[in-house]
Amino acid sequence: MGGARDVGWVAAGLVLGAGACYCIYRLTRGQPRRSGGRRLRPSRSAEDLTSDSCDDVLNAEQLQKLLYLLESTEDPVIMERALVTLGNNAAFSANQAVIRELGGIPIVGDKINNPNHSIKEKALNALNNLSVNVENQIKIKIYIKQICEDVFSGPLNSAVQLAGLRVLTNMTVTNDHQHMLKSYITDLFQVLLTGNGNTKQYCYIPRQFPTCMLLSTLCPVKQDDFQPMRTHENTLPSYPMVWLLQEKPLLSLSLAALPRTPGATLIECRARQVQVLKLLLNLSENPAMTEGLLRAQVDSSFLSLYDGHVAKEILLRVLTLFQNINNCLRMEGQLATQPLFSKGSLFFLLYGEECAQKMRALVYHHDVDVKEKALTIIPKF
């Protein structure tokens, strides 16, 4: 009898234990699983995907909804948000292919013709991320002509111009599409040199524009470089003109931070110069583009970029441009001969006496990188 009672207690304990486990299972079964990083949410509507709170990496279904929304909407606000979301997702290599396969590149590319400059800029930013993928470039290349027209005919230093230059830079990383820019080389040098004269540069700074937003990544702007001085803390006056002496470091302003105020003008946008030089450097590495570069009609102010006081990130790039052209001529077994090029061409500037003097001076530059670049060029004179 005692043995039977013990067996009964054991059986009852097992039943109670099983019941407790089942209750715990039912309580925990419906709880969402949390994981680090971004999550995919296939149930979100297309409108939700454009909200500021959406920071997820979208899946193919969500991207398809977003592309349909972008193609069908006439609302500029929704259009702009959709382009921003697509552009952010196009930063991921997997999504670059998915967007192409969903037919998204023509949908995005169509928006660069939109008269709204903000929409045009966002479309170019999305194309810029998509163009990192070499297969995508095959579809994007049909927009090169339109992008060039926007870059060369639009306002100087505008967000659209910079976004377009970034797309063109990506499209010329390989030699496949560089020939499409051959007729625009002179225009590139014009964009590079506009506002690079030897006279004083002027600009109007809108009232209440914070001086903390005046950015110079290379040479910090000193307060005593300005005339007039600040009227009160953290603001610059709208009148009279604010000016910098040419021998002072050039002021660089953040385009994103600059208020869209009519009449607000930049004295110099280094971002534009650097972006154009990146593009020209891509072209200069291709021997097939060398003759087109040397034939380009270039303003003599180009040689001022070889002055020793020029910012390092610009000076090194113009030196590398010269070095690349020399290397391509050597690879092709050619020498830069004068009869091939007309007066006023890049050839006459690079291989003239004035440039030779600048190279000899740069051999004594305080920066080691600049000095080494100059030494590689000197033997060519």
Salt bridges, closest charged atoms under 4 A:
ASP56 OD2 - ARG41 NE 3.11
ASP56 OD2 - ARG44 NH1 3.44
GLU80 OE2 - LYS122 NZ 3.20
GLU121 OE1 - LYS122 NZ 3.52
GLU135 OE1 - ARG100 NH2 3.41
ASP150 OD2 - LYS120 NZ 3.56
ASP225 OD1 - LYS248 NZ 3.53
GLU268 OE2 - ARG272 NH2 3.73
GLU291 OE2 - ARG295 NE 2.85
ASP307 OD1 - LYS358 NZ 2.34
GLU313 OE1 - ARG317 NH1 3.94
GLU353 OE2 - ARG360 NH2 2.75
ASP367 OD2 - LYS312 NZ 3.10
ASP369 OD2 - LYS312 NZ 3.04
